Amino acid sequence: MRLWCRPGVTFELGRLTVLIAPPDRMTALLDLPEIGSFHTLYLYAGLSEVLFRVPPIRSEHFETQVCASLDDAIAAVSRSYHTVLLVEWSPAFAAGLDAEEGGRRMSRLARALRRRATNGIVVVYAPAMDGALQMVSLEADQTVWLVPEPAAARPTVAVAARAKGQRVLF
């Protein structure tokens, strides 16, 4: 069993894949007819950057689930019985965790994803790589980059305020 996200990406049974791509590539994956015929679970945190771009998937085999925390995501992955598991990564999952605790929990998530991938297709999607997702990427069978270059870091509030203050002075 395979899913093709043209051009250039194949997701296979038994593989954990991390996909770094613009939201429209994940939208294209959700538009595949196979998504409605396989038992598919789409996990996301709070507000999805992808689901609002896709027309409603009318299938009893397609489910979505909001995960409020990393522990919710780990529990959802562990309980999943679906053939296709799609996880939309959000930095909010790992927000507020210190390095040691974050590393422990990310390791638990990676192990749960690996176990789930033995009997299904597992794709962890994000528009950009961050430190926590990189831990999952190290455990993945493949990491696919479909972006021309890594996204530039966003300025912090202090940097933006400083820049605005400098404009006012001149």
N, C-alpha and C positions, 0 to 999 in steps of 0.2 A: 504494500500500500504506500502511495506517495502523493504528495501535494506539490504542484508546480506553481511557483510565483514568478511569472515571466517578467523580464528576462533574467535568467541566470541563477535561480535558487530552487533547489529541490529539498523538500522536507520528507524524511523517511521514517518508517516505523522503527522504533528502537533507538532513536537518536534524539539527544537534547541539543537544540539549536538556539543560540542567542542571535537575534536579528537586530542590527542597528541600521535603521532606514527612516526616510521621511514617512509621515503618517499615511500618505497616499499608497505606499507599497503594502502596508498592512491592510488598508482598505481593499486593495486589489485581491489580497489573499482571502478576505472575508466575502468577496464577490464570487469566488469560485463555487460552482454548483455542488462540489463535493462537501463543502462546509455544511450545507443543509441536509446532506444524506448521512454523514458520519455523526456519531454522538460527539458533540463538540461543547466544550466549556471555555468561556472567555472570562478571565479574571482581570479586574482592574481596581485601582484605588481612587475612590471619590469621583472624579470627573475624567471620563475617557477622552483622549485626543483623537480616537479613531471611530468609535461607535456612532457618533452623530453624523459622520460622513457617509455611512452605509445605510441604504434603505433597509427597513425592518426585515430581518430574516425570518420568514414564516415557516418554521419547521419545529416539530416537537422534539427534534434531536439537538437543537441549538439552545444553549443556556448561557446567561451572563450572571456574574456574581460580583458584587462590590466587596472588597476587602479593606477594612478600616486600618489594619496594622499588618506588620510582617507576620505576626503569629496567626492572624486570620488567614493570610495567604498560605502559610505552611500547612495549616489545618485543612484548607480547601484542596490543596494539592494532594495531601495524604488521603483524603476521603474520595477523591475523584475516581470515577470508573470509566470516564469518557475515552474514546478512541483518539480524539484530538484535544489537546490542552493548550490554550493560548493564554499567555500571561502578558499583560501590558504593564511593563515596569514603570514605577514612579519613584523618584527620590524620596517621596513622603514615606515609603515603606521603611526606610532605614534612618529617617530623621530622628534626631534626639538620642541616638544610641552612641555610647562611647566606643572606642576602637575595639576593645576586647569583647564587649557584649555584642556589638555589631558583627564582628567576625564569627562569633559562636552561632548567632542566629542565621547569618548568611550561609554558614556551613550546613546548618539544619535544612534550610531551604534548598540548597544545591543537592543534598542527599535525597530529599523528598522528590525533587524534579527528576533526578537520575533514576530513582525507583519507578516513578511513573512512566518514564521514557522506555522502560523495558517492554511495556505492552502497548505503547501508543506513540503518537507524534507529539512532541512537546516543543513549543516555540515560546521563547521569552523575547518580547519585542520592546524596544526603546528607541526614541529618536536620537539619543546621544548616550555615550558610555559614561558611567560615573564609578566611583571607587567601590561601592557595594555591588553593583552589577558586574564589575570586573571579577569579583570573587566567584560569582556564578559562571562567568565566562571561562574561567580557568578549569572548571569541572565539566564544561560542555564538550560535546563531540565536535561541534563546529561553531564558530562565530563568523557571521556574515556581515560585512560592512557594505551597505548600499548607499553611502553618503560620500560626496566628493572629498570632504575633509572633515575632521572632527569639528563639531560646533564650537564656536568661540564662547568662552566663559562670559556669563552675564555679569555686569558690574553690580557690586553690592550697593545697598542703600547709601552707605557713607560715601562711596565714590561718586555716585550720582548726585548727591547733595553737594559735595565739594565742587563738582563740575558746574552745577547750576549756580553756586555761589560765586565762582570765578567769572561766569558770564555776566552776572549782575554787576560786579566791580568794574568791568571794562567798559 
